[in-house]
């Protein structure tokens, strides 16, 4: 799913808080090759400068993936 933080570190911090509630691994990718752990405020803050990002959850649970997608709508492009 494509997301952005609109150049706002507070929005990035909210994103990390939401991602941290999930047990499954979540990656955040910029420019197709910079990947960080979406639960890491240090990694995510590097992308708080208004980049268009891809976020991916690695879960076998359909319900978890659906809930994650719903949570990410707040950051969707």
N, C-alpha and C positions, 0 to 999 in steps of 0.2 A: 504494500500500500504506500502511496506517495504522501508524504507529510512535509510540513515546514514549521519552524519555530518563530518565523517573522522577526528575526533579529532581536528576540526577547529572551534573556536568560531565565526569567521567572517562568515562562512557558516551558522552556527546556527542563527546568526543575520539576514542574508538574508532570511532564512526560515521564521522567525517571521514577517519580513516586508511583505512577500508575503501573509502569513496567515492573517495578519491584514487587508488586502484589502477585505476580504470576510465578509459578514454579518452573515453567518451561523456559529454555533459553530464548532470548530475543536479540536480534542484531539490528544495527542501524548502519546504513550504507550511504555514502556520498560519492558522487561522480563515478559510480560503478566499481570502485576499487578501494576506497577507504572504509573499513568496517570496524565498528566498535561495539562493545557490549552495551545494549540499550539500558541496562540497569546501573551503569557507571556514570555518575555525574561528571567526572573528569573527562571521560570520552565524549559524552554527549555535549558538554559545554564547548567543545571544539567545533561543533556544528551549529552553534546557536546564532551564527552570523547570517541567517536568512537563506541557507542552502535549501534546495529541493532534495529531500531524502527519501530513501526506501526503508521501510521497517518490516521485519519478518519475524514471526514467532514460529518456533519449531516444536509443534505439539501434535500428538496423535489424537487428542481429544477435540472432536468437532465442536462441542459446546464451548471449550476454552478458546478455540480459534474464533468462533462467532462473537463471544464476549469481548475478546481483544479487538476485533475489527470495530465493534460498537464503541469501545473506549477510545480508539484512535480517530474516530470521526471528528473529535474536537481539534485535531491537528491536521486534518486532511486538506489537501490543496484543492 
